[in-house]
Amino acid sequence: VIGTSSLRRQAQLTILRPDLRFVPLRGNVDTRINKVHRGDCDAALLALAGLRRSNLDRYVTQILDADEMLPAPGQGILAVQGRRDDDELRTLLAPLDDPAARVALSCERRLIARLEGGCRTPIGAWTRRSHERLRGDAVVAMPDGSRFARARAEVPGGDWQSLADDLVDRLLAQGAGGIIAASRT
């Protein structure tokens, strides 16, 4: 019995292990870990970054790699928003810009928009630079993991629009449109 409230994580883990059962798991990281210790579930599926930030990574028993568990689109990317016409603020914030993160987020947002994905559809995506190429992985799944589409693509340079479009085309060719439509009902 695995504790998680993430449909995306549940769907992807079910694809790997259809024998698992899931229970909702809410609360801060300490609360979730305590629920495992109390026996509310056998394990909890949590973000490693959050455990490390909280200095609780000693509780980690297994790390799932991206071939097993794709993150949510945009996961781990922080944004600062300001008024468009405030040039002084824009100048102050400019050193915080991470061009690689901006490219990854732009690609993943385009993927979500083209798929017309929403909060009820488990979608994972991960965009990253590999040498002089931009690489992306994406998955769309039914919440119960019974149907899924998974794609990997790469493009030269930083053409994130082409990468997003290629990933979407590959996912749609595997039935992602039907999965998304079915998850909305």
Salt bridges, closest charged atoms under 4 A:
ASP19 OD2 - ARG17 NH2 2.67
ASP40 OD2 - ARG38 NH2 2.61
ASP67 OD1 - ARG152 NH2 2.86
ASP86 OD2 - ARG83 NH2 2.78
ASP97 OD2 - ARG102 NH2 2.32
ASP137 OD2 - ARG128 NH2 2.64
ASP137 OD1 - ARG152 NE 2.65
GLU154 OE2 - ARG133 NE 2.56
GLU154 OE1 - ARG135 NH2 2.79
ASP165 OD1 - ARG110 NE 2.84
ASP165 OD1 - ARG114 NH1 3.01
ASP166 OD1 - ARG170 NE 2.83
ASP169 OD1 - ARG114 NH2 3.51
